[in-house]
């Protein structure tokens, strides 16, 4: 199996707090990340796909097409935004784990339909020490 991975970056802010919990419980669970004013990250995003290698181009998917889908479905939507305000996070706290879930949900079908590739993995890099994968291990 051939895998192709592209890296992207986007800046966004979030507040880690479950609205169903009292403030003191959110502070206990999320610490300083429960600050109601929010805080931001310069997220890294890695998107890994697999598919058939085109005998003419020698690639699985044109990079421009992959970039276009990721930009339209994820980057334009999340970049320089307060993630808590996006409907993707209406029913979930915008942790990096849930960002990975939301990104996968946003990309899986469009990548298959428009590019003919299968989304294998989404990696969200929140800090130099924290990254979160959703999918098969690359």
SVG drawing of the C-alpha trace seen along z (x, -y; Angstrom):
<svg xmlns="http://www.w3.org/2000/svg" viewBox="-25 -36 33 38">
<polyline fill="none" stroke="black" stroke-width="0.4" points="0.0,0.0 1.3,-3.5 0.5,-6.3 0.7,-10.0 0.8,-12.5 0.5,-16.3 1.2,-18.8 -0.8,-22.0 -0.9,-24.6 -3.7,-26.7 -4.0,-29.0 -7.2,-28.8 -8.4,-29.4 -10.5,-27.4 -11.8,-27.1 -11.6,-23.6 -14.8,-23.4 -17.8,-21.2 -20.9,-23.5 -22.7,-20.7 -20.2,-21.0 -19.8,-23.7 -16.8,-26.1 -14.9,-24.6 -15.1,-21.1 -14.0,-22.4 -11.0,-24.0 -10.2,-20.8 -10.4,-18.8 -8.8,-21.2 -6.7,-23.5 -5.7,-26.8 -7.1,-25.7 -10.6,-26.2 -10.0,-30.0 -13.2,-31.5 -11.2,-34.0 -9.7,-31.1 -6.2,-30.5 -4.7,-29.8 -2.5,-27.3 -0.7,-27.1 -1.9,-23.7 -0.2,-21.3 -2.4,-19.0 -1.2,-16.0 -3.6,-14.2 -2.6,-10.7 -4.4,-9.1 -4.0,-5.9 -5.1,-4.9 -4.1,-3.6 -1.0,-5.1 -1.9,-6.7 0.3,-5.2 0.4,-8.5 1.2,-10.9 2.9,-8.4 1.0,-9.7 -2.0,-8.8 -3.7,-12.2 -2.6,-15.5 -1.3,-17.6 -3.2,-20.7 -6.5,-18.7 -5.7,-17.4 -4.7,-20.9 -7.9,-22.4 -10.1,-19.9 -8.3,-20.4 -8.3,-24.1 -12.1,-24.3 -13.3,-21.7 -10.9,-22.5 -8.5,-25.3 -10.8,-28.0 -13.4,-26.9 -11.1,-26.6 -8.2,-29.0 -8.2,-32.1 -11.4,-31.2 -12.7,-30.4 -13.4,-26.7 -16.1,-26.6 -18.2,-28.7 -18.1,-26.3 -21.0,-23.8 -18.5,-21.0 -18.0,-21.5 -21.6,-22.1 -21.8,-18.8 -18.1,-18.2 -15.3,-20.1 -12.8,-21.2 -9.9,-19.2 -7.2,-18.2 -8.7,-14.7 -12.1,-16.1 -10.4,-18.4 -8.9,-15.2 -12.4,-13.6 -14.0,-16.6 -11.3,-17.0 -11.7,-13.3 -15.5,-13.7 -15.0,-16.8 -12.6,-15.1 -13.4,-11.5 -16.2,-11.6 -15.0,-14.6 -11.6,-13.0 -13.2,-9.8 -15.7,-11.5 -13.5,-14.2 -10.1,-12.6 -10.8,-8.9 -8.6,-8.3 -9.2,-6.8 -8.4,-8.8 -6.1,-6.7 -5.2,-9.0 -5.5,-12.6 -2.9,-13.9 -3.4,-17.1 -0.3,-18.5 -1.2,-20.8 2.2,-21.5 5.7,-20.2 4.9,-17.5 1.2,-16.7 -0.2,-15.2 -3.3,-13.1 -4.0,-10.6 -7.4,-9.5 -7.4,-6.5 -4.9,-3.8 -1.4,-4.2 0.7,-5.7"/>
</svg>
